Amino acid sequence: MSNVKQPSLLQAILPLLIIVISAAFSILRWNAGMFVPLLTGIVTTALLGLYLGYKWSDLEKFLSDGVSRALTAIFMLFIIGSIIGTWILSGVIPTLIYYGLDILSPDIFLPTVAITTAILGLATGSSFTAIATIGLAFMAVGQGIGFPPALVAGTIISGALFGDKLSALSDTTNLTPAMVDTDLFSHIKHMLWDSIPAFAICLVLYYFFGMQYSGNSINLEKVSAIMDALNQTFNINPVLLLLPVLTIYIVTRKFPAIPSLLLVSVLGGITAIAFQGSSLSQVIQSITNGYNSQSGLELLDSLLNQGGMKSMFELIALVILATAFGGILEGTGVLKAVLNSFINKARTTGSLIFSTILSTLVIGFASGAQYLAIILPARAFVGAYKQRGLDTKNLSRCIEAAGTVGINLVPWSVNALFAAKVLGVSPTEFIPFIFFSFLIPLINLIYGYTGISIVKKTYPETGTNSISQSEPDEREVVM
């Protein structure tokens, strides 16, 4: 590759601009999804790569390197699809819906949703799992008592993100500090600064939003119809609630994620046989094709016709395209050129944090891939933080703010498309209600410009004269 040229900033911006424009039209106007925009982005970047002097074999390697990073996530999506199918067939999710309709007060429904999904996300380390299990149940409960689906979906996602972000079991929470040379628990502790106030504000907002729908909008006939249909279709039994509890126990034992989730899926199948009288054939069908609800109630059927590994094919195809696009963007130097422009323009701590969050969101909007939005800015900015005497846990917190949480504001991101598929609400409808995703980046920007919670540290190899972590900046509020 000795004759390869590095892209200029203008050249680097071109493929990013093209995919954002094509994605906006495809999603918002044509309702055609992200397949064509991602393919367009890949083709544009490949043509730029050829112009820069790369061989086609080089570009193919960039694509395959990008996809290889997503293999674990792809396998987990298959397993989550099987969990959804078996948890519905077993009656676990129907039981959660039934008791939720029976005991939840409309006045505190949305804060309860946020807190419960946060607990499950924290325990499992997976916002996807929280959304696909308890979140699906809350969608049915919310619609049953008259809440707008988009508002309920936004609340579910906010809670799930809070739990995922602070969980020591989360893949992104482990990945981010590893990328910036800090330790996991320092990273988690530092994230309490933005997560706790953001979630507290969310609870207040969801309470006041919920009050608008907690009075005359309740349709008792609809609630009764849903509960009757559940009773007729499933064996509703409080013992079934032990499966979510057991799931939390399994995951908190710190077993590897994939074997743990596989075990949860198997337990769902065993529960279906034991409590619903399902045959082994029906269990295999639910794992493969998902649950086929025929309760006769359209609202309930639309919510319970879910799950199965096959249901994840479209999302997995998007993950493959997104990570391939990310791989070729990284390999051709496009992302490096863009990120360097952000780094070079950052003169103060506040502007550096602003650049970190903005560049992470740019990659998120360009690719829709969460891992890419975490790994690339982390690699690019770690040197700048060390050179300026800033503890890299400041960087890891910002990367999580935009890469783990903020990316859910991208309608074509894998995260938003997953939530849309499971919850049955368009990303453009629920995104305005994911208050947590708006607040977390905003709070980090405030901290960056005020110095609150910004920790300094001496990195001898950088030659900086910054004060050490044990002697925090006088503006820092020590936790």
N, C-alpha and C positions, 0 to 999 in steps of 0.2 A: 504494500500500500504506500510505497515511497512517493508516488506521484499524486497522492490524494490531497485535495485542498480542503481547508476548513471552511464551513459556511459562514458568510457574513450574517450579521444580525437580521438584515432585511430578508435574506434567503431563508434563514431559520424560522422567521415568523410566518412565511408563506404557507407551509403545510398546516401549521396550527390554525391560522386564520381560515383556511379552506375548510378544515373539518368543523370548526365552530360554526361557520356560516351554514354549511351543508347540514349539520346536525340540527341547528335551529329550524331550518326549513323542513327537514324531514320529520322532526318530532312535533313541532308546533303547527305547521301548516298542512303537510301532506299525511301526517299520522302514519308514517311508513317505518318508524323505528330507526335503529342505528347501524344496520348492516351496510347500507350503501355509503353513508358518511365515513365509516371506518375504512371501508375498502377504498374509498376515494382518497382518504388521508394516506393510506399505505402506498397507493400508486403514485401520488404526488411526491411523497418522500423518496420513493424508489427512483423516480425520474431525477430528482435533485441529487440523489446519491450517485447515479450514473454520470451526471454532469460534473460532480465533484471529483470523479475519477475512480470510484469504487467499481469493482467487478460484480456481475450478477451473483456469483457464488458468495461474495462477501455479504450482499444484501440478504440472500437466503439464510445465511448463518445468523444475521441480526434478527431476522424474523423468528427463527427457531429458538434462539436464545431467549427472546422475549416470552414465547409461549411456554418454555420449560419452567419459567418462574411460577406459572399458574397451575401446574399439575396438581399440587396439594389442594389448592382451592377448588379445582374442578372436581376432584374426588369427594371433597366435603360437600359440595353442592348435590352430588348424587345421593349421598347419605342423608342430607337434610330432606331431600325429596321423599326418601323412603320413610323417614321419621314422621313427616306430615301424614303420609298415607296410613301408617300403622296406628298413629295416635288418634286419627279419626275413626278408623275401623274398630279400634279397641274401646271407643267410647270416652277416652280421656278428654279430648277437646270438647265433644258434646256435653260431658259432665261439667267442665269448666264453664261452658256457656250457660247451662241450666242453672247452676248455683249462682253464677254471676247475675243472671236476670232476677233471681229470687231474692238475693240479699243486698245487692249494690244500691246505694242511694244515689239518685241522679244528681243531687247537690254536690257530691264529692266524686262523681264518677271519673272525670278526667284526671284529677290528681291521683286517684287510686290506680288508674291505668298506668300513669307515668311511673309511680313508685313500684308497682308490681313488676312491670317489664324491666325496670332498672335492677331490681333484686335478681331476677332471672338472668339478665345480661351479665351482672356482676358474678353470679355463681357459675355460669357456664362459660363466660368469656367470649360469647358469640352474640352479636346483635341479630344475626340471621336466625339463630335458633330461637331467641326470644320473640322475634317478629313472627316466625312461622308456627309457633306453638301457642303460647298465651296471648300473643298479639292477634292471632286469627280468632281466638275465642272472644276477645274484647271487641273485635269488629262486629261480630254477631250481636253481642250484648248492646253495644252502642246504637246500632241501627234499630234494635228492638225497642229501645227506650227513647228514640227520636233524635239522636245526635247525628250531625252531618258526617258521612263517611270520611271525608277529607280531614276534618278536625280530629276525629278519632285516630286515623292513620298517622297524622303528624305527631300526636301525643304518644302513640306506641313507639314510633321511631325515636323520638327524643329520649324516652325512658331507656330504650334498648341501647342507644348510643352512650348514655351516661354510664350504664353498667359495664358495657364492653370497654369503654375508655379507661376505667379504673380497675379492671380485672387483671390480676396477675396471670390468668389463664388465657387472655386474649392474644391472638397471633400478632395483631398490629401493635399492641402494648409491649410485647416482647421484641418485635422487630425494630421499632423506632429507636429505643436506647442503644440497641446493639449497633445500629448504623452510625451513631454519633459518639460512641466511646463514653457512655455513661452506664450506670447500673440500673436494673429494673426498678428496685424499690425507691431509689432516689427520684427516678422519673415519675413513678406513681405519686409519691408524696408531693412533688412539685406541681403535679397536675391538679391537686386538690384546690390550689389557688384559683384556677379558672372554673373547674367543674362544679364545686359546691355552690358558689354564688350564681352561676348560670342555671343550675338545676333548681335552686330556690326561686329564682325569678320565673322560671318556667312553671313551677307549681302554682305560683300566684296568678300568672297569666291564664293558665288552663282553668283555674278555679273561676275566674271572672268570665272567661269565655263560656265555660260550662253553665254558668248561671243563666245565660240567655236561653238555654235549651232544657232547663231542668223543671220547668213548670208545665204550662199548658201543652207543650209539644209531646208529652208522653202518651203513647198509644197503648193503653192497657190491653186492648183486644189483640194487637200484634204480638205483645209480650206473651199473652196467654196462648196464642196460636203456635208460637215458636216452641214454648215449653211443652205443649201437648204433642207436637210433632216429634220432639226429641224423645219424649217418654215412649211414644209408640214405636220409634225406630231403634232406640238403643236401651240397653239396661243401664239406667242412670244409677250409679252407686258411689257413695263418698269414698269407698276404698280405692277407687280409680285415681283419686287425687294423690295417692302415695307414689304413683309413677313419676310425676314431676319432682317430688321430694327425693325419690331415689336417684333421679337423673342429676339433681344438684349434688347429691352425695358422691356419686360416681365421678363427676367432673372435678369436684373439689379435692378428691384424693390424688389429683395431679397425675392421673394416667394420661398417656398420649391422647390427643384430641380425636384422631380418626378411630382407633379402637374403642374409645369411650362412646362416640356417637354410633358406631356400629352396634355396640351392646345395647344402647338405648333403643335403636330400631328393632332389634331382636326382641327385647322386652316388650315393646309395643305389640309385636306379633303374638307373643305368648299370652299377653293380657287379652288380646282380641279372642283368642281361642278359649281362654278360661272364663271370661265374663260375657262375651257376646255370642258364644257358640259358633264362632267363625271356623271354617275349615282351613286346612293348610293351603289349599288352592286359593282361597279368598285372601289369605295373608300375602301370598306371593303376588297375587294380582294387585293388591294395594301397594306393595313395595314397587312394583313395576309400573303400573298405570295410574296409581292413586285411587282415592275412594270415589265411588260413583253413588251419589246421594239421590234417592228417589222418595223423599218424604212427602212430596206433593205440595210443599210450600216453597214457592219460587225463591224467596229471600234466603231461606235456609239452604236450599240446594245449591244456590250460587256460591255460598260461602264454604260448603262442605265438599263440593266437587273439586278437590285439591289433591296435591301430592303426587308421589310416584317419581321414580327416576326419569321416566320419559318426559315429565313436565319440565325438567331442568335443561332439556336439550337446547332450546332457544337461548336461554341465558348463558349456558356454557359456550355456545358458538360465539356469543358476544364477548365473553371473557377471552376466548382464543384470539379473536380479531383485535380486541383492545390491547392485549399484551403483546401481540405481534407488532402492532402499530408502535407501541412504546419501545419495543426492542429495536426497530429500525430507526426511530427518532434518536434513541441513545447512540446506536452504533454509528450513524452518519454525523454525529456531532451537533445535531440540531438543538437538542435540549441543553447541551453544554454551552452553546453560544447564547441561548436565551437566559440561562441561569447566571452566567458570568456577567451579563449586562445588568442584572438585578444586583449582584454582589458589588460590582464596581461603582454603582450609584449610591450605595448605602454608606453614609458618612457618620451617622450617630447610631446609638443603640436602638433608638426608636425606629429609625429608617431601616436598620438591618432587620429588625423583627417584622416591620411592614413588608420588606422585600421577601423575607422568608415565607410569610403567609401568602402574599400575592403570587409568588412564583409557584408555590405548591398548588394553589387554586388554578393557576394557568395550566399546569400539567393535568390536573383533574378535569378541567373543562376540555382540554385537548384530547385526552385519551379515555376518560371515564373509568380508569383503572386505579383502584385504591393503592395497591402495592407500589405501583409506579410513582404515584403522587407522594409516597412516603420515601422510597429508596433514593430517587434521583436528587431531590432537594437536600436530603440528609447528607449525601455524599458531597454535593457541591458546596454547602455552606459550613460544614464542620471546621474547615480550616480558618474561615473568616471569624468564627466565634472564638476559636482558640487564640488567634492573633490579636484579637481585641480584649483578651482577658475575661471573656464571658464563659461561665460554666456551660458546658454543652447540654446540660439538662434544660436550659432555657430554649435551646434549639429543638430538643426532642418534644418539649411541650408545644411549641409553635407548629411543628410538623404534624403532631397529632391533632391539633386544633383545626388545621386546614385539610390534612390528608385523610384522617380517620373520620372526623365529624363534618367538616365543611364540604367534603365531596358529595355528601348527600343532597346538597343544593343543586347538583348538576343533573338535569332531567335524564340525560343519557348515560349516567354513571351506572356501573354494575349494581351498586348498592340501591340506587333509586329504582332501577328496573326490577330488581329482586323484590323489593317491598311492594311495588305496583302489582307484580304478578301474584304474590301471596295474598295481599290485602284487597285486591280488586279495585284500586283507585289509581287514577293517572298521576304520574309524578308532578305534572304541572298543577294539579289540584291540591296535593298534600304538602308540597314543598313550602308554601307560605306559612304552614302551621308547625314546621319543625323548628320551633323557637330555639332549641338547644344549639342547632347548627349555625344560627345567626349570632347567638350570644357569645359562644366560645371564642371565635376569631376576634370579635369586637373587644372582649375583655383582655385578650392578649395584646391587642394594639394599645389599649389604655395603659396596661402595665409597662409596655415597651417605652412609651413616651413619658411616663411619670417615674419610672424606675422602681415602682412597687414590685416586690418579689423577684426582681432581677438579681441573680446571684453571680458574683465575680469569682474568678479562680485563676491561679497562676499555672500556666502550662510551660514548664521549663524549656521544652523543645522549640517553643515559638519565640522565645526571647522577649516576651512581654514583661512589663514591670507592674502588671496588675496585681491587686491585692488578692489574697487567697480566699478560698471558700470559708475558712474558719474566721475570717475577718470581713464580714459582709459590708457592702456599700451602705453608707449611713442612710440612704433612701430606702434600703431594702427592709421590708417588714419580715422579720425572721419567724419561721413557723416551727 
